[in-house]
Amino acid sequence: MKLFSSVNDVKDVKALVAEALQLKQNPYAHQHLGKNKTLSLIFLNPSLRTRISTQKAGANLGMNVIVLNIDKEGWALELRDNMIMNGTTVEHIREAASVMGEYSDIIGVRSFPGLKDREEDYSETIFNKFVEFCKVPVVSLESATRHPLQSLADLVTIEELKTKPRPKVVLSWAPHIKALPQAVPNSFAEWMCKANVDFTIAHPAGYELSADFTNGANITHDQDEAIKDADFIYVKNWSAYEPYGAVIGGNEDWMLNNTRLDAVAPNAKVMHCLPVRRDLELSSEILDSPKSIVVHEAGNRVWAAQAVLKQMLEAL
């Protein structure tokens, strides 16, 4: 594997999930692969789970790990070609990414969308320019449209905890105080549509995701209908795809609580990518109960990242 930006870069999803679970049982068995190899993690946006879990995954494989918060510690990057750089940008991404590739065997890149120009965000300019110029394998640590390491960890968690061969999985929209990207729900939907699950997306009218990511999913505006008898409920907010970045008011009752779960999905395990705003996106009573598997899910971020890095090291 030389690129990990979506589920479409994975030849065998089932095998990758199985490998992540095997690494969880024996984290240090492949340290020879990463000996004298360098993993550079480039962050243009804040991170907690992605940064620490990927650092740990690299270390488990014997790699040297460098972390650069380029928005705070690097030069302001110019992304456009054929520009006279007489403004606020100091370094062109052509040189920056190329130099990072000289120092690294694998590079991870994290960038968020601006949520103002859909065409610009969905073109994935920053991520794709790193891929073009660094000349080493690249893993997405989240981009404008996808968060594949999170989604792989989500699928690993479902595979690990499921009690039936084909569980019912629901992605349920949740309220928030501001516009959030579609990257996590896009990615989760894309991975679930490739997995052996009964998959439904529930959201208020107006929050439809791009059909490019939801082909094969059941889609409804009725949350109770969607989560009825669910095995896993993935709670996540996102802003509208059309009009892009919009927030539609009046959907506060979409926050899940115990009363609703006990009535229609008493055996459901509740997931969230974190960070989560308590009692806005998801009730504290669920987060503090055995129904919540959000911490277990976050723990599996290490093994998801390690499985991807292992396959990249094997391809060097």
LINZITA-V827032 format. One line per field, one symbol per residue. psi: psi as a letter, one per 20 degrees, with the letter a starting at -180 (. if undefined). burial: 1 if it has 24 or more other C-alpha atoms within 12 Angstrom, else 0. A space follows every 50 residues. Layout:
psi = ???
burial = ???
//
This chain:
psi = pipnirhiiphngghgghhghghhhmhjikhhhipkqpppoopirqqfgg gghhgggghhjjqpppponhihirqppphqrkpomkciqhpqhggghggh hhiqhqppppqrqikhoggggiilggghhggghhkrqpppjpahiqmhhg hghghggghhiqjqhnqpppopqqrrirpqrjgghgggggghiirmqopq ppqqpikprpihijoiqppqjoggggipkqhpooppqqrqhoppjqpprk khjipqrhggghhhmhjqppqqhqqpopjggpqhhghjrihpkhggghhi hghghhgghghghhi.
burial = 11111110010010011111101100110110110011111111101011 11111111111111111101000000111000000000001111011001 10011111111111100100110111111110111111111111111111 11111111101000001111111111001111111111111111101111 11110111110011001111001101111111111111111001111100 10011111011000101111111101000111100110001111111111 1111111111111000
//
